[in-house]
Amino acid sequence: MKTLEIKKFLILNSIAVEYTDLLVIIGPQAQGKSLISKLLYFFEGLEKELFSNIISNSTKLDLQKKLRDKFLQIFNMENLQNHEIDITFKCDNYSCNIQKLQSSSKIIIDFDDAFYNKLKLLKTSFKKCKVIKDNFDFPSFYEILGEEFHDRINFPDLIENFAKYFVTKKKKDKKIYDIDTIKTKLTKAIEFDKLYMGQAKSIYVPAGRSFFANLQKSIFNFLTNNLPIDYFLKEFGARYERMKFGCSESEHEFFYSELGKENFEAASLSILGGSYVRLKERDYIKSKSGALVNLEYASSGQQEALPLLLSIVCTSKNTTLVIEEPEAHLFPSAQADVVKLIGKTYNLTEEASNFIITTHSPYILMSINNAVQAYIAKTSNFNIQSNSAKEWINAAINPKNISAYILTNGKIKSIVDEETGLINAYEIDQISSKLSNDFEELLGLGDSM
């Protein structure tokens, strides 16, 4: 369980959010949903900054400065002037606090002792593994181990073989190395590397994703020029380009697994109405009839959906994906397909990924409830016959891993039914009821004429 406590931050006061793997926040516009999601993006990325600090051999003060700079990039000091800030993030391993006095421009970011103890231990571990890394060409080590390293197959044997290779190689330099010592150091080096490869990271998928469809070839100019661009548009733009050329190594095993490819292809057909094709640095949607449509001229729904779909299927273990308005420009059935893809990806990562969603859509909430109900049916060993129900079974999400809140008028409250684990869509249904009552009243006026 993780907790975000906001005592004071811009329009947010006395707000607490507890969440696990899937967090949904709904509410009217201009209430602070994006502020919360951006704060969570910042805090979920702390572990990545921790590892960067270790590898660059930076100090604690360097880490704090880097985090302050990142915080200001996201929220802009101009927006924070004359505002008091008091925010605390807590997870199982540590807590982080951000403070600023109303009369001051200084932002203080600090951690508890548990975080600094972890930093110290990891730095010690890294120094030990660096000894072995400095004594041979580390990339060649991965070449020798090949795919077996990544598949974690016969790991002790591989270390044994490489230690012998390393000792033989170094003996030519008239130096004597003990195999057991090398094996111990090598194991530590690899363990740290595995830890670094599996570090937690956060990715923000902003609204307005169709923006990138019109850039295509010029996107690199857009990203490299020092233009006053929104932090998240720039970050996501760079990631979107990488995704189109291929997922990163840690994401590769999920996206290119048979199930990962199957999930993406099915989602593409149902949501995009075709498949994604990249030709000569241009993006196309290939329709079911085989016709190619340049993404620049595709529908707004296709332009919004493609970056979202790529982001979801490239989600790997230890990744937090923050999604703004997954429903944008999508028909209700396509919104349901997006939730199915999230559920399937979550299960593909063995429930080791996190999703944070801000939405206005009742269809997104209903679809998440379907995923929860599918989990209940799955664990109850019900006899499932229909293909539609089977689709939801593959996207099933444990209700214990879901949190949902409504944010309105400066207040936040949970909308998860504690007994069933389902999201209570009553708050949104109230709006439908009011519109229905208005219609009945107008209908009555027409009858009285």
C-alpha positions as CSV (number, residue, x, y, z in Angstrom):
1,M,0.0,0.0,0.0
2,K,1.2,3.5,-0.9
3,T,-0.1,6.8,0.5
4,L,0.0,10.3,-0.8
5,E,-0.8,12.9,1.8
6,I,-1.3,16.5,0.6
7,K,-1.7,19.0,3.4
8,K,-1.2,22.0,1.1
9,F,-0.5,22.2,-2.6
10,L,-2.0,24.8,-4.8
11,I,-5.8,24.1,-4.9
12,L,-5.4,20.8,-2.9
13,N,-5.7,20.8,0.9
14,S,-6.0,18.0,3.4
15,I,-6.2,15.2,0.9
16,A,-5.0,11.6,1.3
17,V,-5.0,8.9,-1.3
18,E,-4.1,5.2,-0.6
19,Y,-3.5,2.9,-3.5
20,T,-1.9,-0.4,-4.6
21,D,-1.7,-1.4,-8.3
22,L,-4.6,0.3,-10.1
23,L,-5.8,3.8,-9.1
24,V,-8.7,5.6,-10.7
25,I,-9.5,9.2,-10.0
26,I,-12.7,10.8,-11.3
27,G,-14.3,14.2,-10.8
28,P,-15.2,17.5,-12.6
29,Q,-12.6,19.4,-14.5
30,A,-10.3,21.9,-12.7
31,Q,-10.5,20.0,-9.4
32,G,-6.9,18.8,-9.2
33,K,-7.0,15.3,-10.7
34,S,-4.0,16.1,-12.9
35,L,-2.1,17.6,-10.0
36,I,-2.5,14.4,-8.1
37,S,-1.5,12.2,-11.0
38,K,1.6,14.3,-11.7
39,L,2.6,14.2,-8.1
40,L,2.3,10.4,-8.2
41,Y,4.4,10.3,-11.4
42,F,7.1,12.3,-9.6
43,F,7.1,10.0,-6.5
44,E,6.9,6.8,-8.4
45,G,10.0,7.8,-10.3
46,L,12.1,8.3,-7.1
47,E,13.8,4.9,-7.3
48,K,15.1,5.6,-10.8
49,E,16.6,8.8,-9.5
50,L,18.1,6.9,-6.6
51,F,19.9,4.5,-9.0
52,S,21.1,7.4,-11.2
53,N,22.6,9.0,-8.1
54,I,24.5,5.8,-7.2
55,I,25.9,5.2,-10.7
56,S,27.0,8.8,-11.1
57,N,28.6,8.7,-7.6
58,S,26.7,11.8,-6.7
59,T,26.1,13.0,-3.1
60,K,22.9,13.2,-1.1
61,L,22.7,17.0,-1.8
62,D,23.1,16.3,-5.5
63,L,20.1,14.0,-5.4
64,Q,18.0,16.5,-3.5
65,K,18.9,19.2,-6.0
66,K,18.2,17.0,-9.0
67,L,14.8,16.2,-7.6
68,R,14.0,19.8,-6.9
69,D,14.9,20.7,-10.4
70,K,12.6,18.0,-11.8
71,F,9.8,19.0,-9.5
72,L,10.1,22.6,-10.8
73,Q,10.2,21.4,-14.4
74,I,6.9,19.6,-13.8
75,F,5.1,22.3,-11.8
76,N,6.9,25.5,-12.7
77,M,8.1,27.9,-10.0
78,E,6.0,30.7,-11.3
79,N,2.9,28.6,-10.4
80,L,4.2,27.9,-6.9
81,Q,5.1,31.4,-5.9
82,N,3.2,32.6,-2.8
83,H,2.0,29.1,-2.1
84,E,2.8,26.9,0.9
85,I,3.6,23.2,0.1
86,D,3.4,20.2,2.4
87,I,3.3,16.8,0.7
88,T,4.3,13.4,2.0
89,F,4.6,10.2,0.0
90,K,4.8,6.8,1.8
91,C,5.5,3.4,0.5
92,D,6.7,0.1,2.1
93,N,10.4,1.0,1.9
94,Y,10.6,4.7,2.7
95,S,8.8,8.1,2.8
96,C,9.5,11.4,1.1
97,N,8.4,14.9,2.1
98,I,8.2,18.1,0.1
99,Q,7.9,21.4,1.8
100,K,7.9,25.1,1.0
101,L,6.9,28.1,3.1
102,Q,4.5,30.6,1.5
103,S,6.9,33.5,2.0
104,S,9.9,31.5,0.6
105,S,10.9,30.3,-2.9
106,K,13.0,27.4,-1.4
107,I,11.6,23.9,-1.9
108,I,12.9,21.3,0.5
109,I,12.8,17.6,-0.5
110,D,13.8,15.1,2.1
111,F,13.5,11.5,3.0
112,D,13.3,9.3,6.1
113,D,16.3,7.4,7.5
114,A,15.1,4.2,5.7
115,F,15.6,5.8,2.3
116,Y,19.1,7.1,3.1
117,N,20.1,3.7,4.6
118,K,19.0,2.1,1.4
119,L,21.0,4.6,-0.6
120,K,24.1,3.8,1.6
121,L,23.7,0.1,1.2
122,L,23.3,0.3,-2.6
123,K,26.3,2.6,-2.9
124,T,28.4,0.1,-1.1
125,S,27.1,-2.7,-3.3
126,F,27.8,-0.7,-6.4
127,K,31.4,0.1,-5.4
128,K,32.0,-3.6,-4.9
129,C,30.6,-4.6,-8.3
130,K,32.4,-1.7,-9.9
131,V,35.8,-3.3,-9.0
132,I,35.0,-6.2,-11.3
133,K,33.5,-4.0,-14.0
134,D,36.6,-1.8,-14.1
135,N,38.8,-4.9,-14.7
136,F,37.2,-6.2,-17.9
137,D,35.0,-5.1,-20.7
138,F,31.5,-5.6,-19.2
139,P,29.6,-5.6,-22.5
140,S,31.7,-8.6,-23.6
141,F,30.5,-10.4,-20.5
142,Y,26.9,-10.1,-21.8
143,E,28.0,-11.3,-25.2
144,I,29.5,-14.4,-23.7
145,L,26.5,-15.1,-21.6
146,G,24.1,-14.3,-24.4
147,E,20.4,-14.8,-24.0
148,E,20.9,-17.1,-21.1
149,F,21.7,-14.2,-18.9
150,H,18.4,-12.5,-19.7
151,D,16.5,-15.8,-19.3
152,R,18.3,-16.5,-16.0
153,I,19.1,-20.0,-17.1
154,N,22.0,-22.0,-15.6
155,F,23.1,-18.8,-13.9
156,P,25.8,-20.4,-11.5
157,D,27.3,-22.4,-14.4
158,L,27.6,-19.2,-16.5
159,I,29.4,-17.4,-13.7
160,E,31.7,-20.3,-13.2
161,N,32.6,-20.4,-17.0
162,F,33.1,-16.7,-17.2
163,A,35.2,-16.6,-14.1
164,K,37.5,-19.2,-15.7
165,Y,37.6,-17.2,-18.9
166,F,38.4,-14.0,-17.0
167,V,41.2,-15.6,-15.0
168,T,42.8,-17.2,-18.1
169,K,42.6,-13.9,-20.0
170,K,44.2,-11.9,-17.1
171,K,47.0,-14.5,-16.6
172,K,48.3,-13.4,-20.0
173,D,48.9,-10.0,-18.4
174,K,51.1,-11.8,-15.8
175,K,48.6,-11.2,-13.0
176,I,47.2,-13.9,-10.8
177,Y,43.4,-13.9,-10.0
178,D,41.6,-16.3,-7.7
179,I,38.5,-17.9,-9.4
180,D,36.4,-17.9,-6.3
181,T,37.1,-14.2,-5.6
182,I,36.2,-13.3,-9.2
183,K,33.0,-15.4,-9.0
184,T,31.9,-13.7,-5.8
185,K,32.6,-10.2,-7.2
186,L,31.0,-11.1,-10.5
187,T,27.9,-12.4,-8.8
188,K,27.6,-9.1,-6.9
189,A,28.1,-7.1,-10.1
190,I,25.4,-9.0,-11.9
191,E,23.0,-8.8,-8.9
192,F,23.4,-5.1,-8.9
193,D,22.9,-5.0,-12.6
194,K,19.7,-7.1,-12.3
195,L,18.5,-4.7,-9.6
196,Y,19.2,-1.7,-11.8
197,M,17.5,-3.3,-14.8
198,G,14.4,-4.0,-12.7
199,Q,14.2,-0.5,-11.1
200,A,10.8,1.1,-10.7
201,K,10.0,3.8,-13.3
202,S,7.1,6.0,-14.0
203,I,5.7,7.0,-17.4
204,Y,3.1,9.7,-18.0
205,V,0.7,9.5,-21.0
206,P,-0.8,13.0,-21.3
207,A,-4.1,14.0,-22.9
208,G,-3.9,15.5,-26.3
209,R,-2.0,12.5,-27.7
210,S,-3.2,13.3,-31.3
211,F,-0.7,16.2,-31.2
212,F,2.1,13.7,-32.1
213,A,0.3,12.4,-35.2
214,N,1.0,15.7,-37.0
215,L,4.7,15.8,-36.2
216,Q,6.0,12.5,-37.5
217,K,9.3,13.4,-39.3
218,S,9.7,16.7,-37.5
219,I,9.3,15.2,-34.1
220,F,13.1,15.1,-33.4
221,N,13.4,18.8,-34.2
222,F,10.5,19.4,-31.9
223,L,12.1,17.5,-29.1
224,T,15.7,18.8,-29.5
225,N,14.9,22.5,-29.9
226,N,14.7,24.5,-26.6
227,L,11.1,25.5,-27.1
228,P,8.9,26.3,-24.1
229,I,7.1,22.9,-24.2
230,D,5.1,21.2,-21.5
231,Y,7.3,18.8,-19.6
232,F,5.0,15.8,-20.1
233,L,4.5,16.4,-23.8
234,K,8.3,16.5,-24.3
235,E,8.9,13.4,-22.1
236,F,6.2,11.4,-23.7
237,G,7.1,12.6,-27.2
238,A,10.6,11.2,-26.8
239,R,9.3,7.9,-25.4
240,Y,6.7,7.6,-28.2
241,E,9.4,7.8,-30.8
242,R,11.4,5.1,-29.1
243,M,8.3,2.9,-28.8
244,K,7.6,3.2,-32.6
245,F,11.2,2.0,-33.3
246,G,10.9,-0.8,-30.7
247,C,10.4,-1.3,-27.0
248,S,13.4,-1.2,-24.6
249,E,15.1,-4.4,-23.5
250,S,13.1,-4.7,-20.3
251,E,9.8,-4.1,-22.2
252,H,10.8,-6.4,-25.1
253,E,9.9,-9.7,-23.4
254,F,6.3,-8.5,-22.8
255,F,5.6,-6.7,-26.1
256,Y,7.2,-9.4,-28.2
257,S,5.9,-12.4,-26.3
258,E,3.3,-14.4,-28.2
259,L,0.6,-13.2,-25.8
260,G,1.8,-9.6,-25.9
261,K,1.7,-9.5,-29.7
262,E,-1.7,-11.1,-29.7
263,N,-3.0,-8.6,-27.2
264,F,-1.7,-5.6,-29.2
265,E,-3.0,-7.0,-32.6
266,A,-6.5,-7.6,-31.1
267,A,-6.6,-4.2,-29.5
268,S,-5.4,-2.5,-32.7
269,L,-8.1,-4.1,-34.8
270,S,-10.9,-3.3,-32.3
271,I,-9.7,0.2,-31.3
272,L,-7.8,1.5,-34.3
273,G,-9.9,-0.4,-36.9
274,G,-6.7,-1.8,-38.4
275,S,-3.0,-2.4,-37.7
276,Y,-0.2,0.0,-37.1
277,V,2.5,0.1,-39.9
278,R,5.6,2.3,-40.1
279,L,7.1,2.9,-43.6
280,K,9.8,5.3,-44.5
281,E,9.6,7.1,-41.2
282,R,5.9,7.6,-41.6
283,D,3.1,6.2,-39.5
284,Y,0.1,4.4,-41.1
285,I,-3.0,2.6,-40.1
286,K,-3.6,-0.4,-42.3
287,S,-7.4,-1.0,-42.5
288,K,-9.0,-4.4,-42.5
289,S,-9.4,-4.0,-46.3
290,G,-5.6,-3.5,-46.7
291,A,-5.7,0.3,-47.4
292,L,-3.0,2.4,-45.9
293,V,-4.0,5.7,-44.2
294,N,-1.3,8.1,-43.1
295,L,-1.8,8.7,-39.4
296,E,-1.7,12.5,-40.0
297,Y,-5.0,12.1,-41.9
298,A,-6.5,9.4,-39.7
299,S,-9.4,9.9,-37.4
300,S,-8.9,11.8,-34.1
301,G,-9.8,8.6,-32.3
302,Q,-7.0,6.7,-34.1
303,Q,-4.5,9.5,-33.5
304,E,-5.3,9.5,-29.7
305,A,-5.4,5.8,-29.4
306,L,-2.2,4.7,-31.1
307,P,0.2,6.4,-28.6
308,L,-1.9,5.0,-25.7
309,L,-1.9,1.4,-27.0
310,L,1.8,1.4,-27.6
311,S,2.3,2.8,-24.0
312,I,0.2,0.1,-22.5
313,V,1.7,-2.9,-24.4
314,C,5.2,-1.6,-23.7
315,T,4.5,-1.5,-19.9
316,S,7.0,-3.9,-18.2
317,K,7.4,-5.0,-14.6
318,N,8.0,-2.3,-12.0
319,T,6.5,0.4,-14.2
320,T,3.9,2.9,-13.2
321,L,1.9,4.1,-16.2
322,V,-0.1,7.3,-15.5
323,I,-2.9,7.8,-18.1
324,E,-4.9,11.0,-18.6
325,E,-8.3,10.4,-20.1
326,P,-7.9,7.0,-21.8
327,E,-11.4,7.6,-23.2
328,A,-10.5,10.6,-25.4
329,H,-12.2,10.4,-28.8
330,L,-13.2,6.8,-28.3
331,F,-16.6,5.1,-28.6
332,P,-17.7,3.3,-25.4
333,S,-16.9,-0.2,-26.8
334,A,-13.4,1.0,-27.7
335,Q,-13.0,2.4,-24.1
336,A,-13.9,-1.1,-22.8
337,D,-11.2,-2.6,-25.1
338,V,-8.6,-0.1,-23.6
339,V,-9.5,-1.4,-20.1
340,K,-9.2,-5.0,-21.4
341,L,-5.8,-4.3,-22.7
342,I,-4.7,-2.7,-19.4
343,G,-6.0,-5.8,-17.5
344,K,-4.2,-8.2,-19.9
345,T,-1.0,-6.3,-19.7
346,Y,-1.2,-6.2,-15.9
347,N,-1.6,-9.9,-15.8
348,L,1.2,-10.4,-18.3
349,T,3.6,-8.6,-16.0
350,E,2.4,-10.9,-13.2
351,E,0.7,-8.0,-11.4
352,A,4.0,-6.2,-11.1
353,S,3.0,-3.1,-12.9
354,N,0.9,-0.1,-11.7
355,F,-1.7,2.0,-13.5
356,I,-3.0,5.4,-12.5
357,I,-5.9,6.7,-14.5
358,T,-7.8,10.0,-14.5
359,T,-11.1,9.9,-16.3
360,H,-14.5,11.5,-16.7
361,S,-16.0,8.4,-18.4
362,P,-18.6,6.1,-16.7
363,Y,-17.7,3.5,-19.4
364,I,-14.1,3.3,-18.1
365,L,-15.5,2.7,-14.6
366,M,-18.0,0.1,-15.8
367,S,-15.3,-1.7,-17.7
368,I,-13.0,-1.8,-14.7
369,N,-15.9,-3.3,-12.7
370,N,-16.2,-5.9,-15.5
371,A,-12.6,-6.8,-15.0
372,V,-13.2,-7.1,-11.2
373,Q,-16.3,-9.3,-11.7
374,A,-14.3,-11.4,-14.1
375,Y,-11.7,-12.0,-11.4
376,I,-14.5,-13.1,-9.0
377,A,-15.9,-15.4,-11.7
378,K,-12.5,-16.8,-12.4
379,T,-11.6,-17.6,-8.8
380,S,-15.0,-19.1,-8.2
381,N,-14.5,-21.6,-11.1
382,F,-17.6,-20.6,-12.9
383,N,-18.2,-22.4,-16.2
384,I,-17.6,-19.6,-18.8
385,Q,-19.0,-20.2,-22.2
386,S,-19.2,-17.0,-24.2
387,N,-16.2,-15.5,-26.0
388,S,-17.1,-12.1,-24.6
389,A,-16.9,-13.3,-21.0
390,K,-13.6,-15.2,-21.8
391,E,-12.1,-11.9,-23.1
392,W,-12.9,-10.3,-19.7
393,I,-11.5,-13.3,-17.8
394,N,-8.1,-12.7,-19.6
395,A,-8.3,-9.1,-18.3
396,A,-9.4,-10.0,-14.8
397,I,-8.2,-7.7,-11.9
398,N,-8.2,-8.6,-8.2
399,P,-10.5,-6.1,-6.4
400,K,-7.9,-5.9,-3.6
401,N,-5.5,-4.2,-6.1
402,I,-8.0,-1.5,-7.1
403,S,-8.5,2.0,-5.5
404,A,-10.9,4.6,-6.9
405,Y,-11.6,8.1,-5.7
406,I,-13.8,11.1,-6.6
407,L,-12.3,14.5,-6.3
408,T,-14.8,17.4,-6.1
409,N,-15.1,20.7,-4.2
410,G,-11.7,20.2,-2.7
411,K,-12.7,16.9,-1.1
412,I,-11.7,13.4,-2.0
413,K,-13.5,10.2,-1.1
414,S,-13.2,6.5,-2.0
415,I,-15.9,5.2,-4.3
416,V,-15.0,1.5,-3.9
417,D,-17.6,-0.7,-2.3
418,E,-15.8,-2.4,0.6
419,E,-17.9,-5.5,0.4
420,T,-17.8,-6.2,-3.3
421,G,-14.6,-4.4,-4.3
422,L,-16.5,-2.8,-7.2
423,I,-16.4,0.9,-8.1
424,N,-19.6,2.7,-7.2
425,A,-20.5,4.8,-10.2
426,Y,-23.3,6.6,-8.3
427,E,-21.6,10.0,-8.4
428,I,-21.5,9.9,-12.2
429,D,-25.0,8.3,-12.4
430,Q,-26.3,11.2,-10.5
431,I,-25.5,13.4,-13.5
432,S,-27.3,11.1,-15.9
433,S,-30.3,11.1,-13.5
434,K,-30.3,14.9,-13.4
435,L,-30.2,15.1,-17.2
436,S,-33.0,12.6,-17.4
437,N,-35.1,14.6,-14.9
438,D,-34.4,17.8,-17.0
439,F,-35.6,16.0,-20.1
440,E,-38.8,14.8,-18.4
441,E,-39.4,18.4,-17.2
442,L,-38.9,19.8,-20.7
443,L,-41.1,17.0,-22.1
444,G,-43.8,18.0,-19.6
445,L,-43.6,21.6,-20.8
446,G,-44.1,20.5,-24.4
447,D,-47.2,18.5,-23.4
448,S,-48.7,21.4,-21.6
449,M,-48.6,23.7,-24.7
